[in-house]
Amino acid sequence: MLKIDISRSAAKFIQKLPPKHFKQVVGTLFHLRKTPTPQDSEQLSGFPQYRRTEIGEYRIIYRFDQDTLFVAVVGKRNDDAVLYESLGNSLFLK
């Protein structure tokens, strides 16, 4: 099972979610910890080491190796520009 490492911005976003959405996102993170490439996830074309998965109105962008699931960005699905800009910024922070 993978260790979960969440970026500071993703953690802040998750903490501000309403309880129902918080449970959905955290539940998905624990599922990704066991199965990092579920059928509904897609590899990002501009960032081939990253994948994305969607939960309701939210999107999680992450990557993984043999030990760690790194959650780079969590955000609203309809905010693609902000999500991918955040991903670009998080690449330079880690």
VENGI-V466938 format. One record per residue. RES is the residue in three letters. OMEGA is omega in degrees with one decimal (999 if undefined). Layout:
RES & OMEGA
RES & OMEGA
This chain:
MET & -176.0
LEU & 171.3
LYS & 179.8
ILE & 176.5
ASP & -175.1
ILE & 177.9
SER & -178.3
ARG & -178.3
SER & 178.2
ALA & 179.4
ALA & 178.4
LYS & -179.7
PHE & -178.7
ILE & -178.2
GLN & -177.8
LYS & -177.6
LEU & 171.7
PRO & -174.7
PRO & -178.7
LYS & -179.5
HIS & 176.3
PHE & 180.0
LYS & 180.0
GLN & -177.6
VAL & -179.5
VAL & 176.3
GLY & 178.0
THR & 177.9
LEU & 178.4
PHE & 175.1
HIS & 178.6
LEU & 178.2
ARG & 179.4
LYS & -176.3
THR & -174.0
PRO & 178.1
THR & 178.2
PRO & -177.0
GLN & -177.2
ASP & 177.2
SER & 179.4
GLU & 174.6
GLN & 179.5
LEU & -176.1
SER & -179.3
GLY & -178.4
PHE & -170.0
PRO & 178.7
GLN & -178.2
TYR & 176.7
ARG & 174.9
ARG & 173.8
THR & -176.5
GLU & 176.7
ILE & -178.6
GLY & -178.5
GLU & -177.6
TYR & 178.6
ARG & 175.7
ILE & 175.5
ILE & -171.8
TYR & 170.4
ARG & 179.8
PHE & 170.4
ASP & -175.1
GLN & -176.1
ASP & -166.8
THR & 168.6
LEU & -179.8
PHE & 179.5
VAL & -176.0
ALA & -173.3
VAL & 168.3
VAL & -179.4
GLY & 178.4
LYS & -178.9
ARG & -177.2
ASN & 179.2
ASP & -175.2
ASP & -177.6
ALA & -179.9
VAL & -179.7
LEU & -175.1
TYR & 172.4
GLU & 177.1
SER & 178.4
LEU & 177.9
GLY & 178.7
ASN & -177.3
SER & 177.5
LEU & -178.5
PHE & -178.8
LEU & -177.6
LYS & 999
